[in-house]
Amino acid sequence: MGARRSGSPFRSAGALAASLVLAACGGDGGGDGGAVDGGAADGGDPGADAGPTGPVSVEVREGDTPLAAVRVYFQHPDSTLAAVTETDASGRASAMVQEGGFVTVLLPLDDDRLHPSLLTTAGVKPGDELLVSRPLRGEGPVDAVLSVPTLEGAVSYQAHGHCGSFALTDIAGGRASGTAPWENYCTGPLDVLVAAYDDLGELAGSFFAPAVELQGGQTVEIDGTYEAPVALPLQYTAIPPRITSLQASCRVYAPGGPLYTASEEGEIAGGESSLDLAIPAGTFDRTIQGVLLRDDEDAPNQHWIARWGQGAEELAAPVDVSAHLVPEFATPPTYDPAAAAVTWTPAASGVEPDLSMSFLRANRDGRSWSWIAFAPYTGGAIELPTLPVDELDYNIGADDEVFVLFSLMMKTPGGYDAVRARVFEDAPEGFLQPPGPSGVRSWVEYE
């Protein structure tokens, strides 16, 4: 059966983290990068038993635009303050930090410090150059019309790009057209994949149009030759008996970002599953193939295995599922205010993860804030730094209402060192954008 448009199993922690960064606003500009009340620009004393200390920097930006006056906390492993400062006009801030320390970026929501997002990278090392970024945000739809040729046998059409997908519902005179709902920053040049679907909702053909310019109030005609989809054969072996649900997916990328995602449910029999996934023809910048594995539809533990490469042929080799699965969460992640940490018990079996992540929401006296933290895997805990208190206290205490909304454990090529600097880079897929030209990573999500 071909790949349908309905649903994408690429919903993930990366998407959650990216959506939080997207919702959060940075400062309003004009920061000078100097120290602010509550910290010293030259750093605190990490103690007599301190490990190696060196420069750690962070850059905060929206698209390619640096964000100034964003508050940043640099702390040593024991939460001793190295510096509390603001990003300068280039969107950068830095401090001397002991190995294993923390960097926390405070992103207010609509310039409101009562409802901020705190983004913490734990386990930093001297020389780290961290990036916190979010996509550009527009002020309304671009209101441009896209027109494409029709394909014999097709009954519906969609335009896909890194700004999203939309239907081309007006079909007449050999053309299909529709109004782009994309935000006004998505005017171009944009890479667009035009897809045609049959009466079963399956991909019938597609063509790729690079660098399309969309202008508000104008109709843009895109012409190309539809190519039939390519069958990507997928095989999964050594699936543990507890896994009863499998959904395979494949996403293709252009240089500007993701273009198209195909997904299909697979049947499991005798610990194996095989299926053919229909994906667009052509050579793309990158292809990521993922599989979502669950005990059942409502299970809190959701396992992922993702492979990536330049073309579909790299992704056709069988996958030994048991060889890649990380441990499940044997107990739900909970916040321990005494330890200032999210804690859980990992299951005994599985490949040891490299990193952990948790997403928390806290409420206190009409205030609410979110906190996302990434840390090297330590066996079932993510410690949050104790932030200095100025006019507002963001540390989560015993009397606060707190929810651990989402957590994960991940195994990734190169370990935490390979991804630490970019865990809060949100384009195009947050920290799930894989390192290197090809590879395999696996993780488990709990929500």
C-alpha positions in Angstrom: 0.0 0.0 0.0 1.3 3.5 -0.8 2.1 6.2 1.6 -0.8 8.4 2.7 -0.9 12.0 3.8 -2.8 11.4 7.0 -0.7 11.8 10.1 3.1 11.9 10.5 4.9 9.9 13.2 7.6 12.6 13.2 5.9 14.2 16.2 8.7 14.2 18.7 10.5 15.9 21.5 12.4 17.9 18.9 9.1 19.3 17.7 8.0 20.1 21.2 11.3 21.9 22.0 11.1 23.8 18.7 7.5 24.8 19.3 8.4 26.2 22.7 11.3 28.2 21.2 9.0 29.4 18.5 6.5 30.6 21.0 9.0 32.4 23.1 10.3 35.9 22.4 13.8 37.1 23.0 14.8 40.6 24.2 13.9 43.8 22.6 17.4 44.7 21.4 19.9 47.1 22.7 21.7 44.7 25.1 25.4 45.4 25.6 26.4 41.9 26.7 27.6 43.1 30.1 26.8 41.7 33.5 23.4 42.5 35.0 22.3 42.5 38.6 22.9 39.2 40.3 26.1 38.2 38.6 29.6 39.2 37.7 31.0 39.3 34.2 34.3 37.9 35.4 32.7 34.8 37.0 32.4 33.3 40.4 34.7 30.8 42.2 33.9 27.2 41.3 35.7 25.9 44.3 39.0 24.3 45.2 38.1 20.9 43.6 37.0 22.5 40.3 37.7 20.7 37.1 39.0 22.4 33.9 37.6 25.9 33.4 37.4 27.7 30.1 35.3 29.9 27.8 31.7 28.8 27.0 29.6 31.0 24.7 26.0 31.1 23.4 24.4 32.7 20.4 20.7 33.5 20.4 19.0 34.4 17.1 15.8 34.4 15.1 16.4 33.0 11.7 19.6 34.8 10.7 18.9 37.8 13.0 20.7 38.0 16.3 18.6 38.6 19.4 20.1 41.1 21.8 19.3 41.7 25.5 18.4 38.0 26.2 19.4 37.0 29.7 21.9 34.1 30.1 23.0 32.3 33.3 26.4 30.7 33.2 26.9 28.3 36.2 29.5 25.8 37.4 28.5 22.2 38.2 27.5 23.0 41.8 25.3 26.0 40.5 27.9 28.5 41.6 27.4 31.5 39.4 30.0 32.1 36.8 28.1 35.1 35.2 24.6 36.3 34.6 24.6 38.6 31.6 22.7 39.5 28.4 23.4 38.9 24.8 25.1 41.7 23.0 24.1 43.2 19.6 25.5 40.2 17.8 23.3 37.9 19.9 26.2 36.5 21.9 27.2 36.1 25.5 30.1 34.2 27.1 31.7 33.3 30.4 34.4 31.2 31.9 32.7 28.0 33.1 33.9 24.8 34.8 33.5 21.6 32.8 30.2 20.0 33.6 28.4 23.3 34.2 25.2 24.8 33.0 24.1 27.5 30.5 20.5 28.7 30.8 18.8 31.1 28.4 15.8 33.0 29.6 13.4 33.7 26.7 10.4 35.8 27.9 7.0 35.3 26.2 6.1 38.4 24.4 8.5 40.4 26.5 6.7 39.2 29.7 9.1 37.8 32.3 6.1 36.4 34.2 5.7 33.7 31.6 9.1 32.8 30.3 10.8 29.8 28.8 14.1 28.6 30.4 16.4 26.6 28.2 19.2 24.8 30.0 22.1 22.9 28.5 23.8 20.9 31.2 27.3 19.2 31.1 28.9 22.0 29.1 32.7 21.9 28.4 35.2 24.7 27.9 35.2 25.7 24.3 31.5 25.0 23.7 29.8 27.4 21.3 26.1 26.9 21.9 23.3 28.0 19.6 19.7 28.8 20.6 17.6 29.7 17.6 14.0 29.9 16.4 12.5 30.4 13.0 11.5 33.9 11.8 7.9 34.7 12.7 5.6 36.6 10.4 2.7 39.0 11.0 0.2 37.2 8.9 -0.3 35.0 5.8 1.6 35.8 2.6 -1.8 35.6 0.7 -0.2 34.4 -2.5 -1.8 31.9 -4.9 0.1 28.9 -6.2 -0.9 27.3 -9.5 0.4 23.9 -10.8 -0.4 21.6 -13.7 -2.8 18.7 -13.1 -1.9 15.0 -13.5 -4.1 12.5 -15.3 -5.7 10.2 -12.7 -5.1 12.5 -9.8 -8.0 14.1 -7.9 -6.2 16.3 -5.3 -3.0 18.3 -5.0 -0.8 19.7 -2.2 2.2 22.0 -2.1 4.8 21.0 0.5 7.6 23.1 1.8 9.6 23.9 5.0 6.9 26.4 6.0 4.2 23.7 5.9 1.8 22.1 3.4 -1.5 23.3 1.9 -4.1 22.0 -0.5 -4.6 23.3 -4.0 -8.3 22.9 -4.2 -9.3 25.0 -7.2 -9.0 22.6 -10.2 -10.0 23.9 -13.6 -8.5 24.1 -17.1 -5.7 21.7 -16.5 -4.4 23.7 -13.4 -4.8 23.3 -9.7 -4.4 26.3 -7.4 -4.7 27.4 -3.9 -3.9 30.3 -1.5 -0.7 29.8 0.6 -1.5 30.1 4.3 2.2 30.5 5.1 3.4 33.4 7.2 4.6 36.5 5.4 8.3 35.6 6.0 7.7 32.6 3.8 7.8 34.5 0.6 10.9 32.9 -0.9 13.0 31.7 -2.3 11.3 28.5 -1.1 11.8 25.0 -2.2 8.4 23.4 -3.0 7.4 19.8 -3.7 4.1 19.6 -5.6 2.3 16.3 -4.9 -0.7 14.8 -6.7 -2.9 12.1 -5.1 -5.3 9.5 -6.4 -8.9 8.9 -5.1 -7.5 6.7 -2.3 -5.4 9.5 -1.0 -2.1 7.9 -2.1 0.7 9.6 -3.8 0.3 9.4 -7.6 3.2 11.7 -8.7 5.3 14.7 -7.7 7.8 17.2 -8.9 10.3 19.5 -7.2 10.4 23.2 -7.8 13.4 25.0 -6.2 13.6 28.6 -5.1 10.0 29.7 -5.7 9.3 33.3 -5.0 5.9 34.0 -3.4 4.6 37.6 -3.3 1.4 38.7 -1.5 -1.6 39.1 -3.8 0.1 37.5 -6.8 -0.5 34.2 -8.6 2.7 32.2 -9.1 2.6 29.4 -11.7 4.9 26.5 -11.1 5.4 24.0 -14.0 7.1 20.7 -13.9 6.8 17.0 -14.9 5.3 14.7 -12.5 7.2 11.5 -11.6 5.8 8.4 -10.2 6.6 7.7 -6.5 9.5 5.3 -5.6 8.9 2.3 -3.4 11.2 2.3 -0.4 11.3 -1.3 1.0 11.6 -1.4 4.8 12.3 -4.5 7.0 12.4 -4.6 10.7 13.7 -7.7 12.6 14.2 -8.8 16.2 11.1 -6.8 17.4 10.6 -7.6 21.1 7.2 -9.3 21.9 6.0 -6.4 24.0 6.0 -4.2 20.8 2.6 -4.5 19.2 2.4 -1.3 17.1 4.8 -0.1 14.3 4.5 3.0 12.2 7.2 3.7 9.6 7.8 7.1 8.0 10.2 8.8 5.6 10.9 12.5 5.3 12.8 14.1 2.4 14.6 17.4 2.7 15.7 20.2 0.4 18.6 22.6 1.5 16.0 24.9 3.0 14.3 22.3 5.2 11.8 19.4 5.2 9.6 18.9 2.2 7.5 15.9 2.5 6.7 13.1 5.0 5.2 9.7 4.0 4.0 7.2 6.7 2.5 3.8 6.8 1.4 1.3 9.5 3.2 -2.0 9.5 2.0 -5.4 10.7 4.2 -7.4 13.1 4.4 -11.1 12.8 7.0 -13.4 14.4 9.1 -10.5 15.6 9.4 -9.0 12.1 7.7 -6.4 9.9 8.1 -5.6 6.2 6.5 -2.9 4.1 7.0 -0.7 1.0 6.7 3.0 1.6 6.0 5.3 -1.4 8.2 8.4 -1.4 8.7 11.1 -4.0 11.1 10.4 -6.8 14.2 12.5 -7.2 17.5 13.3 -5.4 17.1 15.2 -2.2 19.5 16.9 0.2 18.7 14.4 2.9 16.3 11.6 3.7 15.4 10.6 7.2 13.6 7.3 7.7 12.0 6.7 11.1 10.0 4.0 12.9 7.7 4.5 15.9 7.3 1.4 18.1 4.8 1.1 21.0 3.4 -1.5 23.3 -0.1 -0.2 22.4 -1.7 3.0 21.2 -1.9 4.4 24.8 1.5 3.4 26.1 3.5 6.2 27.7 6.8 4.8 26.3 7.2 5.4 22.6 10.4 4.1 21.0 12.0 5.7 17.9 14.7 4.5 15.6 15.8 7.0 12.9 18.2 6.5 10.0 19.4 9.2 7.6 21.3 9.5 4.4 21.4 11.3 1.0 19.2 8.8 -0.8 16.6 6.1 -0.3 18.9 3.3 -1.2 20.9 3.9 2.0 17.8 3.2 4.0 16.7 -0.1 2.6 18.9 -2.3 4.8 17.0 -4.4 7.5 16.9 -2.9 11.0 17.6 -5.0 14.0 15.2 -3.3 16.4 16.5 -5.0 19.6 20.0 -3.9 18.9 19.0 -0.2 18.9 16.3 0.1 21.6 17.2 2.2 24.7 15.7 1.4 28.1 12.1 2.3 28.7 11.0 4.6 31.6 10.1 2.0 34.2 8.6 4.8 36.4 7.1 8.1 35.3 9.5 11.1 35.4 8.7 13.3 38.4 10.2 16.5 39.8 12.0 16.3 43.1 12.2 19.8 44.6 14.7 18.8 47.3 17.2 17.6 44.7 16.1 20.2 42.1 16.0 17.3 39.6 13.7 15.3 37.3 14.1 11.7 38.3 12.9 8.3 37.0 13.9 4.6 37.0 15.2 3.3 33.7 14.3 -0.3 32.8 17.1 -2.8 33.1 17.4 -3.8 29.4 18.4 -1.7 26.5 21.3 0.2 24.9 22.7 2.8 27.3 21.6 6.3 26.2 23.9 9.2 25.7 21.6 12.0 26.8 18.3 12.9 28.5 15.8 15.7 28.1 12.8 16.9 30.2 10.2 19.6 29.6 8.5 21.0 32.7 5.8 23.5 33.3 5.5 25.3 36.7 2.8 27.5 38.2 3.0 29.8 41.2 0.6 32.6 42.3 -0.7 33.3 38.8 2.8 33.0 37.2 3.7 30.2 34.9 6.9 29.3 33.2 8.4 26.3 31.3 11.8 24.8 31.6 13.5 22.5 29.0 16.8 20.9 30.1 19.2 18.6 28.1 21.9 16.7 30.0 24.3 13.8 29.6 22.7 10.6 30.6 23.4 9.7 34.3 21.0 6.8 34.9 17.7 8.4 35.6 18.0 12.0 36.6 18.3 15.5 35.1 19.6 18.1 37.6 18.4 21.7 37.1 20.7 24.5 38.1 19.7 26.7 41.1 19.3 30.1 39.4 20.1 33.3 41.2 17.1 35.2 42.4 16.6 38.8 41.4 13.2 40.3 41.2 11.7 36.9 40.2 12.5 33.4 41.4 12.4 30.8 38.6 13.6 27.9 40.8 10.8 25.3 41.2 10.0 24.8 44.9 8.0 22.3 47.0 5.0 24.7 47.1 4.9 25.2 43.3 2.6 23.3 41.0 4.8 21.4 38.5 4.2 19.1 35.6 6.8 17.0 33.8 5.2 17.1 30.4 7.7 15.2 28.3 11.0 13.4 28.8 13.3 11.3 26.7 16.5 9.2 26.7 18.5 9.0 23.4 21.4 7.1 21.9 23.1 9.2 19.1 26.3 8.9 17.0 29.1 10.7 18.7 27.3 10.9 22.0 26.2 14.0 23.9 29.4 15.8 22.8 28.3 15.6 19.2 24.9 17.3 19.7 25.3 19.4 22.9 26.0 22.7 21.1 22.9 22.4 18.9 20.2 20.9 21.1 18.2 24.2 21.0 18.7 24.8 17.3 15.2 24.7 15.9 15.7 24.7 12.2 14.5 22.5 10.7 13.8 19.8 13.2 15.4 21.0 16.5 17.9 18.7 18.0 16.5 15.8 15.9 18.4 17.2 12.9 21.0 14.4 12.8 24.7 15.0 12.7 26.8 13.8 9.8 25.8 12.6 6.3 24.4 9.2 7.5 23.8 7.3 10.7 21.3 5.8 13.1 20.0 7.0 16.4 17.3 5.8 18.8 15.4 7.2 21.7 12.4 6.7 23.9 9.8 9.3 24.8 7.6 9.5 27.8 4.6 11.8 28.0 
